Amino acid sequence: MRVGSVVRIDLHGRRVRGWVVAEGAGTDRDVALKPIAKVSPGFVAPDLVDLSTWAAWRWAGKRRTFLSTATSVKDRGSSTPAILHRSAGVARTVLRLAPAIDPWPYVVEAAQGPTLLLVPSLARVERWQRRLRDAGMTNVVVGARAGAWAACPALASVVVVDAHDDVYVEERAPTWNAWVVAAERARRAGAPCLLITPTPTPEHLAWGDLVETDRATERRGWARLEVVDRRGDDPRTGLWSTRVVDVVRGSGRVLCILNRTGRARLLRCGTCGTVATCERCASAVHQNADSELVCDRCGMVRPTVCAACGAAKLKALRIGTARAADELTALVGEPVGEVTGASEDVPDTRVLIGTEALLHRVGRADTVVFVDLDAELSAPHFRANEAALALLARASRIVRGRLEDGRVVVQTRQPDHPVLKLEPHRVVEEDDVLRRALDLPPYVALARLSGDDAAADAERLRGRLGLVVLGPDDAGAYLVRAGDDDTLCDALRDVHDARVAVDPVRV
């Protein structure tokens, strides 16, 4: 029986699925071997069987998770004769491509023989399949996150489109990342790997060599951005500025984005309207039980005083999509549909309001309005800037950048924030400085331990050479930090019961 075969065995009165991971393996122990009850459909390529061992170590999980994913992923390759193209040349390449610019020619250039192509969604998988088929290209296996585990014999190249997208990260433990898996496959196969993204992250730049398009192409691919400064607005105007109401009353389809999930508990100055942020790392701050302002990102504590004007009166910002939809309906004089992550359908209205899920549900609009981007700009986690820039990139793609007459409008009390300049290289440079100063990835390796048994596992790791264990936090979770992935992942083998999130997206 071949390595990678899927089988069924009887175990403790149940018939369970298993995989053949080696041939001729033996043991010194006196054990009773059980016969294979059934050979099931499906097969995992031997290279993926080996990769599952590495992935289980890298993300402190079980091999079964990755073997199961490799078994269930469907072959989405095209079925017409292959066309081979010139190599991209560099083994590890990060292409910064503006969001509205079509990545097709770059994918075609990079495709060399059997190619693994990852895109963020199943809908885009189907579109890429059609384009590849129409172009007469074969040996290109297209998939979304699980596609990182798709079989691709004689792998010659790997391409990941929108490598910055959080959808590539599995939220459940083990928290594996598809672009990291795909890059490891390319390394093992000796094949070039190309990451395409409008907003490279420090992790991407630590991994590969950055390639940029010309300035004119970059500019065309980002939308015209209008920043509405709300610091001096009359508080009685509420959520909606006069300018945004005028924009929404205009023509064309309008999407209004309001993230009520609120990863930041925002406070604004009652005198000047400035959002209260940390003087050290620019994250949002909140008041503790002693009426002090506390930064969850870096731990800095300061008195409840506005850093901009010195006033001592701060007000909480409370917003929500349902109420906002009612208010906007009254202001524009026409129905406004609401879309959240729980919505089954997208209402057939010209104006829509919703959380960022709306940007994933609607592919084309004339205007995108961010009603309150400050919740993202000042979110208390170290990826806040890249998350906010990713939202602006998606909005730019929806309105087709400067290729058409679309626009993106942002209401904010931080009009000078670097993210609003739409210059990804400057944002990543500033993030790089911050992460170095605060010992954050990619300069260290991180894991988060949570759950009822996290304390015992965290205590087991304390004092180990090369590890720093922090916590517990308000949720009873612990942060484990090491100088590199090898040290961290080797240590996590001693974690028995806690939920482990390696490379946590939100810290």
Summary of the structure (lengths in Angstrom):
residues: 507
radius of gyration: 24.9
end to end distance: 45.2
largest distance: 80.2
contacts: 1644
relative contact order: 0.11
helix: 32%
strand: 23%
